[in-house]
Amino acid sequence: MIVFGTRNTRRTLATGEFACPKCGVDRTYRHIRAKRWGHIFFIPLIPLGEGTEMVQCDVCKTNFSPDVLGAPTSSQFADELNQTVQLLVMTAVAGGVADRHVRAESARSFLASRGWGPAEVEATVGWALDADVEQSGELSAQLLRQIAKVAPRLEPQGVEQLVMSFGWIVASDGAFGPEKAALVAELGRSAGLTAAHVQGIVSTVEQSVRPAG
């Protein structure tokens, strides 16, 4: 007697670490291809369809679409956020030749408040001080792209803090005219803040440099 039937097989394509949407933290995973076969005497011989790929969390065992691997892990996001902060400081300090050193001191304080070590601080600020004026435009473009990338994963207060800090650094030399205000506003818009929120940040920065009385 010949025994016919179907049988499911699961093959592990890859393993690694990902940001599990259900656990809410980084977990290890298995990238699996599940396939259904027709078998004779329990030996799979005839593939039935192309099979289905999934990513399974090793902890909660939930299956996800492979697209989930596109989300950065916590460590990857931390690197992206640090890159954003670095670009923010470089753009703020490098923009304009006059009083760069004043803005550099403000940038040093900002980086230190975020826990950056002295070597990292000086490397970032030093590069900005040495940059040509022409480079500030490219730095600004990179910053806008980068903050648009990381902002969706930050709390609103975190996004506001980044934009506000940029404003305080560019205004720390005592000048905050329309050109600098436009830079702050553009950064806020790229970060996804509302027009009212952006205007509030710009107004706060303006008041910080406005002479008393």
N, C-alpha and C positions, 0 to 999 in steps of 0.2 A: 504494500500500500504506500502510495506517495502522499506525503503530508505537505499541503500548501498553506500559506498564511502570510501575514504581514508582521513586520518587526521594526521597532524604533531603535535608532542608534544615536549616540551623542558623542561627538568628537571635540576635544579641547583644542582650539586653534591658538590660543595665547593666554597668558596670565599676566597680572600686573596690579597696579594700584589705581583706584579711581575715586571720584567723589560720589558716594552712593546717595541718590536722592531720597531714599527711605530712611537710612540711618542718619543722614545729615552730617556725616563725617567721612574721612578717607577710609576706604576699606580695600582689601584685596579682592580680585575678581577672577572669573574664568570666562573667556570668550568662547562660546560653544556653537557648534553647528549640529542641529538636530535634523535627522533625516529618516524618512520612512522607506522601508524596503519590502519587496515581496520575497518570501523565502521558500525554499524547498528543503524539507528535512531540517528546518530551523537554521539553514545557512542562507544569509542574505545575499541574493543574487541580482534582483531587479530593482533599481532605484525608482521610487515613486515620487516624482517631483524633484525640485532643486534643493529642497531642504530649507530650514529656517535658522538664521543666526541670532544669537541672543547673548547678552552679558549678564552673568549671574553673580550676585554678591555672595562672598564666602560666608558672611555672617548672617544676614537676614534671609538669604536664599531667594530673594526676589529676582525675577528676570526682567531685563530692560532691553530696549532697542540698542544696537551698537552705537547709535548716535550719542549715547550718554558719555562715551569715552572722550567726546570733544570738550567736555567741561573740565577746566583745570582743577587739579587737586589743591589742597590747602597750601602746600609748599610752593606749587607753581604759581598760585595766585599771589602769595607773599612776594615772590620774585617780581611779578608783574606790577604789584603795587609799589615796590621799591624803585622800579624803573620809572614809574610815573612821578614819584617824588623827586627822583634825580633830574628828570626832564623839567619838572616844575621849577626847581632851583636854578638849573642852568639857564632856562629861558628868562626867568626873572632877573638874574644877575647880569646876563650877557646883553640884554636889551639896552642899547645906548651906552656911550662911553663915559659920560659924566657921572661921578659919584658911584661908580661900580663898587668901590671898596665899602661904601656905606651899606649898600644892598647886600654885599657879601657877608657883613657882620650879622645882619638880620637873618640871612640864609643859614649861617652857622648855628644860630640859636634855634631856628626851626628844626634843623636836622638833629641837633642834640636832644631836643624835646621828644623826638620820635625814637630815641635810643640808638642813633647811629654813633659808631665809634669815631674817635678823632681822625684816624687815617682815612676812613670813608668820607668824612665831612670835608677834609682838606683836599682830597682828590677831586671831589665833585665841585667844590667852590673854586678850586684852583683852575680846573678846566674852563669853567665859566668866565673867570677873570681873563684867561688867555685867549678866549674865542674872539674872532673877528666880528664886527658889527653885522656883516653880511650873513653870518651863520645864525643869527638870532631868528631870522625868518623861518629857516628850516627847523630849528629847535621848536619854535612855536607850533609849526605844522605837526611835528612828531608828537608834541604834548597833547594837542587836540585829539589826535587819533588814539593816543594811549589812554587818556582819561575817559573817552567814550567807551573804551574796551573794558575798563575796570569798574566804572561807576555803577553799573547794574548790580554788582555783587557787594556793594558797600551800603551801609545804612545811610539815610539822608544826612544825618549829622556828620558822618565821615566825609561825604562829598562836599558838604558846605565848608568843613574845616580845611580841606585842600584848596578850594577856590578862594576862601577868605585869606588863607596864609599866602597864597600867590599875590593877592592884592596888597597885603601888608608889606611883603618883601619889595615889590616894585614901587611902593609909596614911601618906603623907609628913608629914601633920600630927600624927602620933604616935598616932592612934586607928584601930583596926581591929576594930570590934565585929561582932556578927552581921549587922547591916544591910549594912555594907560587904562583908563576906564573901559575903553572898548576891548582891550585885551582881556580884562577880567570878565567882562560880560560874555565874550566869545567862549572863554573857558567854561563859564557856568552853563551856557547853552549846550556846549559839547558834552558836558557831564549830565545833561538831562534835567537840569533845574528849570523851574517855571520862570517866566518873564518877571513875575513879581518877586520871586526869591532872588533872582539875579540882581534886580534893582536894589533890593534890600542890602545885599552884600556890597554893591558898589557904593551905596549911600553910607554904609558903616565905615568903609575904607576912607571915603572922602572926609567924613567927620573926624577920623583919627589924625588927619594931617592938617585940618583946618585950624588956623590960629584961634586961640581962646578969645572970647569977648566979641 
